[in-house]
Amino acid sequence: ACRPVISNEVENMEQYHTVFVGFPIWWYVEPRIIDTFLEAYNFEGKTIVPFATSGGSGLGKAPQRMGEIAKGSIVKPGKMLNGHQSAQALRLWAADLGL
């Protein structure tokens, strides 16, 4: 339940409609600093796209938990980005998301 402090704020968060949030998976969930970030801003009506790295697990319950914290947001299923990702593969992923 701890919430680490974030050292800097995102300026003009209201101007963003889609926010990509990246993190390492820790025991099938996002790190608590991500929860701090999601609690710090109003994500109502915004789209959140989680992406993560892991030594062996998937996203687990991270997208679901993120949606519960960022009330009123649309949280996409997300993607694991382990290893090298080509620019083309990332463009296709964004296109598949409708972005």
MIBA-795786 format. One record per residue (C-alpha): residue number from 1; residue in one letter; z, y, x. Coordinates in Angstrom, 2 decimals, always signed. Example, Ala and Ser with C-alpha at 12.3 -4.5 7.8 and 13.67 -1.06 7.14 Angstrom:
BEGIN
@resi: 1; resn: A; up: +7.80; north: -4.50; east: +12.30 .
@resi: 2; resn: S; up: +7.14; north: -1.06; east: +13.67 .
//
This chain:
BEGIN
@resi: 1; resn: A; up: +0.00; north: +0.00; east: +0.00 .
@resi: 2; resn: C; up: +0.03; north: +2.31; east: +3.03 .
@resi: 3; resn: R; up: -2.47; north: +5.15; east: +3.16 .
@resi: 4; resn: P; up: -3.38; north: +6.35; east: +6.67 .
@resi: 5; resn: V; up: -4.11; north: +10.06; east: +6.95 .
@resi: 6; resn: I; up: -7.71; north: +11.22; east: +7.44 .
@resi: 7; resn: S; up: -8.00; north: +13.83; east: +10.18 .
@resi: 8; resn: N; up: -11.00; north: +15.74; east: +8.77 .
@resi: 9; resn: E; up: -12.31; north: +16.59; east: +5.32 .
@resi: 10; resn: V; up: -15.86; north: +16.26; east: +4.05 .
@resi: 11; resn: E; up: -17.14; north: +19.74; east: +3.35 .
@resi: 12; resn: N; up: -18.94; north: +20.27; east: +0.05 .
@resi: 13; resn: M; up: -18.41; north: +16.72; east: -1.21 .
@resi: 14; resn: E; up: -19.50; north: +17.93; east: -4.65 .
@resi: 15; resn: Q; up: -23.08; north: +18.32; east: -3.38 .
@resi: 16; resn: Y; up: -23.43; north: +14.58; east: -2.75 .
@resi: 17; resn: H; up: -24.60; north: +12.28; east: -5.54 .
@resi: 18; resn: T; up: -24.73; north: +9.10; east: -3.46 .
@resi: 19; resn: V; up: -22.19; north: +8.24; east: -0.77 .
@resi: 20; resn: F; up: -22.66; north: +5.34; east: +1.64 .
@resi: 21; resn: V; up: -19.25; north: +4.08; east: +2.81 .
@resi: 22; resn: G; up: -19.17; north: +1.79; east: +5.84 .
@resi: 23; resn: F; up: -16.27; north: -0.20; east: +7.22 .
@resi: 24; resn: P; up: -15.23; north: -3.50; east: +8.79 .
@resi: 25; resn: I; up: -14.00; north: -6.12; east: +6.30 .
@resi: 26; resn: W; up: -10.33; north: -7.01; east: +6.75 .
@resi: 27; resn: W; up: -9.31; north: -10.15; east: +4.88 .
@resi: 28; resn: Y; up: -12.06; north: -9.71; east: +2.24 .
@resi: 29; resn: V; up: -11.14; north: -6.11; east: +1.40 .
@resi: 30; resn: E; up: -11.81; north: -2.62; east: +2.73 .
@resi: 31; resn: P; up: -9.34; north: -1.07; east: +5.21 .
@resi: 32; resn: R; up: -6.66; north: +1.17; east: +3.69 .
@resi: 33; resn: I; up: -8.22; north: +4.28; east: +5.31 .
@resi: 34; resn: I; up: -11.19; north: +3.73; east: +2.97 .
@resi: 35; resn: D; up: -8.79; north: +3.79; east: +0.02 .
@resi: 36; resn: T; up: -7.37; north: +7.08; east: +1.36 .
@resi: 37; resn: F; up: -10.91; north: +8.48; east: +1.48 .
@resi: 38; resn: L; up: -11.74; north: +7.34; east: -2.06 .
@resi: 39; resn: E; up: -8.51; north: +8.84; east: -3.41 .
@resi: 40; resn: A; up: -9.13; north: +12.17; east: -1.66 .
@resi: 41; resn: Y; up: -12.26; north: +13.15; east: -3.61 .
@resi: 42; resn: N; up: -13.57; north: +13.15; east: -7.17 .
@resi: 43; resn: F; up: -16.27; north: +10.46; east: -7.30 .
@resi: 44; resn: E; up: -16.82; north: +10.66; east: -11.05 .
@resi: 45; resn: G; up: -20.54; north: +10.31; east: -11.75 .
@resi: 46; resn: K; up: -21.34; north: +9.60; east: -8.08 .
@resi: 47; resn: T; up: -22.84; north: +6.41; east: -6.70 .
@resi: 48; resn: I; up: -20.95; north: +4.65; east: -3.92 .
@resi: 49; resn: V; up: -22.81; north: +2.19; east: -1.70 .
@resi: 50; resn: P; up: -20.48; north: +0.05; east: +0.40 .
@resi: 51; resn: F; up: -21.69; north: -1.57; east: +3.60 .
@resi: 52; resn: A; up: -19.65; north: -3.52; east: +6.07 .
@resi: 53; resn: T; up: -19.46; north: -5.63; east: +9.18 .
@resi: 54; resn: S; up: -17.45; north: -8.81; east: +9.61 .
@resi: 55; resn: G; up: -16.95; north: -11.63; east: +12.02 .
@resi: 56; resn: G; up: -17.38; north: -14.15; east: +9.26 .
@resi: 57; resn: S; up: -16.51; north: -13.05; east: +5.74 .
@resi: 58; resn: G; up: -18.52; north: -11.30; east: +3.06 .
@resi: 59; resn: L; up: -17.67; north: -8.14; east: +1.14 .
@resi: 60; resn: G; up: -15.20; north: -10.07; east: -0.98 .
@resi: 61; resn: K; up: -13.49; north: -7.86; east: -3.55 .
@resi: 62; resn: A; up: -14.15; north: -4.60; east: -1.69 .
@resi: 63; resn: P; up: -16.80; north: -3.21; east: -4.11 .
@resi: 64; resn: Q; up: -14.64; north: -4.06; east: -7.13 .
@resi: 65; resn: R; up: -11.52; north: -2.50; east: -5.57 .
@resi: 66; resn: M; up: -13.46; north: +0.60; east: -4.55 .
@resi: 67; resn: G; up: -14.63; north: +1.08; east: -8.15 .
@resi: 68; resn: E; up: -11.05; north: +0.81; east: -9.39 .
@resi: 69; resn: I; up: -9.92; north: +3.50; east: -6.95 .
@resi: 70; resn: A; up: -12.92; north: +5.86; east: -7.37 .
@resi: 71; resn: K; up: -12.65; north: +6.16; east: -11.14 .
@resi: 72; resn: G; up: -15.86; north: +7.08; east: -12.97 .
@resi: 73; resn: S; up: -18.08; north: +6.17; east: -10.03 .
@resi: 74; resn: I; up: -20.90; north: +3.63; east: -9.90 .
@resi: 75; resn: V; up: -20.26; north: +1.19; east: -7.05 .
@resi: 76; resn: K; up: -23.30; north: -0.77; east: -5.95 .
@resi: 77; resn: P; up: -22.83; north: -4.41; east: -4.82 .
@resi: 78; resn: G; up: -23.11; north: -3.39; east: -1.18 .
@resi: 79; resn: K; up: -24.41; north: -5.18; east: +1.87 .
@resi: 80; resn: M; up: -23.20; north: -6.84; east: +5.04 .
@resi: 81; resn: L; up: -24.86; north: -5.26; east: +8.07 .
@resi: 82; resn: N; up: -23.91; north: -7.59; east: +10.90 .
@resi: 83; resn: G; up: -26.12; north: -7.44; east: +13.95 .
@resi: 84; resn: H; up: -29.15; north: -5.24; east: +14.53 .
@resi: 85; resn: Q; up: -30.78; north: -3.78; east: +11.42 .
@resi: 86; resn: S; up: -34.28; north: -2.35; east: +11.69 .
@resi: 87; resn: A; up: -35.04; north: +1.03; east: +10.17 .
@resi: 88; resn: Q; up: -37.58; north: -0.67; east: +7.90 .
@resi: 89; resn: A; up: -35.01; north: -3.18; east: +6.63 .
@resi: 90; resn: L; up: -32.59; north: -0.34; east: +5.84 .
@resi: 91; resn: R; up: -35.31; north: +1.61; east: +4.02 .
@resi: 92; resn: L; up: -36.13; north: -1.46; east: +1.91 .
@resi: 93; resn: W; up: -32.44; north: -1.92; east: +1.10 .
@resi: 94; resn: A; up: -32.16; north: +1.72; east: -0.04 .
@resi: 95; resn: A; up: -35.35; north: +1.34; east: -2.09 .
@resi: 96; resn: D; up: -33.98; north: -1.81; east: -3.73 .
@resi: 97; resn: L; up: -30.91; north: +0.23; east: -4.70 .
@resi: 98; resn: G; up: -33.19; north: +2.74; east: -6.40 .
@resi: 99; resn: L; up: -32.38; north: +5.46; east: -3.88 .
//
